[in-house]
Amino acid sequence: MNSFTAEHRSPYFFLGLFLVCLFAARTDGLDNRHATAERWGSPAPVLLDLSLAGPLRGLASDFDVLTVFSIYHAASQEQKSRGSTELWPVMAAYLQRAQEMDPRFFDVYRLSGALLAYDAKMPHLAVQLLQRGAEQLEDNWELPFIAGFLAYDQLKDNSLAYSLMKEAALRPGTPPLTVHLAARFLAKDEGNSAGIAFLQTMIELMPEGYHAGLKQRISELQGSQQ
């Protein structure tokens, strides 16, 4: 006889029911609406999401990131066809919610550093989220380093860039190449070659299909060198 009896099934049944309801609530009506900001709307109030998620905060954050992927693709298509889109702030809201639900979710910060800064043109928010991630993941050198690069490349704030890159260089496990690149970024006579090198590295880290904003910035830097 199967040892997985009815009393053992109950918790899994309710867990499955919760996940189905959560997914349905977040995707209700997506197939019947146009690709506008109203298609997704704003995330639910964080306290409501926290109460619904309970101990499954990480899973709720996963759902937010899946929504980010959907919004990104819709926004990219709308940007190409219309020349503009209202979806970037919506995507940003879901990235912020994913970070609030699971502050140690590394992928949220990697997506923020690329998609928010270069596709959505929201570098201030990207740097803020990366700084929050650096506070949560104290042994990770990538987050303060990416934040430092964005401060240098997008915010034109060399003081903040220096502070963040110095923090990255002092963290355990930081590769020597990182320290070398940090020095190059902040050298006034270096030109754009260091920035191009870093953006190419980010392209290698990001999944294919999420490179458009990074490649656009590389083209801009290469054009200014000519």
C-alpha positions in Angstrom: 0.0 0.0 0.0 1.3 3.5 -0.8 2.7 5.1 2.4 1.8 8.5 1.0 -1.6 8.5 2.8 -4.4 11.0 2.8 -3.2 12.8 5.9 0.2 13.3 4.2 -1.4 14.6 1.1 -3.3 17.4 2.7 -0.4 19.9 3.2 0.6 19.4 -0.4 -2.9 19.8 -1.6 -3.3 23.1 0.1 0.2 24.3 -1.0 -0.8 23.4 -4.6 -4.1 25.2 -4.3 -2.4 28.3 -2.9 0.1 28.4 -5.8 -2.7 28.0 -8.4 -4.7 30.8 -6.8 -1.7 33.1 -6.6 -0.8 32.5 -10.2 -4.4 33.0 -11.3 -4.7 36.2 -9.3 -1.6 37.7 -10.9 -2.3 36.7 -14.5 -6.1 37.2 -14.6 -7.2 38.7 -17.9 -3.7 38.7 -19.5 -4.9 37.0 -22.7 -7.8 39.4 -23.2 -6.1 42.7 -22.9 -3.6 44.8 -25.0 0.0 45.1 -24.1 -0.4 48.3 -22.0 0.5 49.2 -18.5 -3.1 48.2 -17.5 -2.4 44.6 -18.6 -0.3 44.0 -15.5 -1.3 46.9 -13.3 0.7 47.6 -10.1 1.9 44.9 -7.7 -0.4 44.3 -4.8 0.5 46.2 -1.5 3.5 44.6 0.0 1.8 43.8 3.3 -0.9 41.9 1.4 1.6 40.0 -0.6 3.5 39.1 2.5 0.4 37.9 4.2 -0.6 35.8 1.2 2.9 34.3 0.7 3.5 33.5 4.4 6.6 31.3 4.6 6.7 31.1 0.7 8.2 34.6 0.2 10.9 33.3 -2.1 8.3 31.6 -4.3 6.3 34.9 -4.5 9.5 36.7 -5.5 9.9 34.1 -8.3 6.5 34.9 -9.6 7.4 38.6 -9.6 10.5 37.8 -11.7 8.5 35.7 -14.1 6.2 38.7 -14.5 9.3 40.9 -15.2 10.3 38.6 -18.0 6.8 38.9 -19.6 6.7 42.7 -19.2 10.2 43.0 -20.7 9.3 41.2 -23.8 6.1 43.1 -24.3 7.8 46.4 -23.6 10.6 45.6 -26.1 8.1 44.8 -28.8 6.0 47.9 -28.1 9.2 50.0 -28.1 10.1 48.7 -31.6 6.6 49.1 -33.1 5.6 52.5 -31.5 8.9 54.0 -30.5 7.8 54.3 -26.9 6.2 52.2 -24.1 4.6 52.8 -20.8 5.6 49.4 -19.5 9.1 50.2 -18.2 7.9 51.7 -14.9 5.6 48.7 -14.5 8.6 46.3 -14.9 10.5 48.4 -12.4 7.7 48.1 -9.9 7.7 44.3 -10.1 11.5 44.2 -9.7 11.2 46.3 -6.6 8.5 44.0 -5.3 10.6 40.9 -6.0 13.5 42.6 -4.0 11.1 43.4 -1.1 9.8 39.8 -1.0 13.2 38.2 -1.1 16.1 40.6 -0.4 18.7 37.9 -1.0 17.4 36.9 -4.5 20.5 37.5 -6.5 18.8 37.4 -10.0 16.7 40.4 -9.1 19.9 42.5 -8.8 21.5 41.2 -12.0 18.3 41.9 -13.9 18.1 45.4 -12.4 21.7 46.2 -13.4 21.0 45.4 -17.0 17.3 45.9 -17.8 16.5 48.9 -15.6 19.7 50.8 -16.4 19.9 50.3 -20.2 16.5 49.3 -21.5 14.2 51.2 -19.1 16.6 54.1 -18.8 16.2 54.1 -15.0 19.8 54.0 -13.7 19.1 55.8 -10.4 16.6 53.0 -9.4 19.0 50.3 -10.7 21.8 51.7 -8.5 19.5 51.9 -5.5 18.4 48.3 -5.9 22.0 47.1 -6.3 23.1 49.0 -3.2 20.3 47.3 -1.3 21.5 44.0 -2.6 25.1 44.8 -1.6 23.8 45.4 2.0 22.0 42.1 2.0 24.7 40.0 0.4 27.7 41.2 2.3 30.1 38.6 0.8 29.2 39.4 -2.8 31.5 41.7 -4.8 29.5 41.8 -8.0 26.7 44.0 -6.8 28.7 46.9 -5.5 30.9 46.7 -8.6 28.0 46.8 -11.0 26.4 49.6 -9.0 29.7 51.5 -9.2 29.9 51.0 -12.9 26.4 52.3 -13.4 27.2 55.3 -11.2 30.2 56.0 -13.4 28.6 55.3 -16.8 25.0 56.4 -16.3 24.9 58.8 -13.4 28.2 60.5 -14.1 28.8 60.4 -10.3 32.5 59.5 -10.0 32.5 60.0 -6.2 29.7 57.3 -5.7 31.4 55.1 -8.3 34.7 55.3 -6.5 33.0 54.4 -3.2 31.2 51.5 -4.6 34.1 50.1 -6.6 36.4 50.4 -3.6 33.8 48.5 -1.5 33.7 45.8 -4.2 37.5 45.5 -4.3 37.7 44.9 -0.5 35.2 42.1 -0.4 36.3 38.5 -0.1 36.9 36.6 -3.4 37.1 39.7 -5.6 39.1 38.7 -8.7 42.2 40.8 -9.5 40.6 41.7 -12.9 37.8 43.5 -11.0 40.3 45.7 -9.2 42.1 46.4 -12.4 38.8 47.3 -14.2 37.7 49.6 -11.3 41.0 51.5 -11.7 40.5 51.8 -15.4 36.9 53.1 -15.1 38.0 55.9 -12.8 41.1 56.9 -14.9 40.2 60.1 -16.8 42.4 59.3 -19.7 41.1 55.8 -20.2 38.4 56.7 -22.7 35.5 54.2 -23.3 37.4 51.0 -23.8 36.9 49.9 -20.1 33.2 50.5 -20.2 32.9 48.5 -23.4 34.8 45.6 -21.9 32.6 45.6 -18.9 29.3 45.8 -20.9 30.6 42.8 -23.0 31.1 40.9 -19.8 27.6 41.7 -18.7 26.3 40.4 -22.0 28.0 37.1 -21.3 26.3 36.9 -17.9 22.8 37.8 -19.1 20.6 35.2 -20.9 20.3 35.7 -24.7 17.3 37.8 -25.5 18.1 40.4 -22.8 21.1 42.0 -24.5 19.4 44.9 -26.5 20.0 47.7 -24.0 23.6 46.6 -23.3 24.4 46.3 -27.0 22.9 49.8 -27.6 25.2 51.3 -25.0 28.2 49.6 -26.5 27.3 51.0 -29.9 27.0 54.5 -28.3 30.5 54.2 -26.6 32.1 52.9 -29.8 30.5 55.7 -31.8 32.0 58.3 -29.5 35.4 56.8 -29.9 35.4 57.5 -33.6 
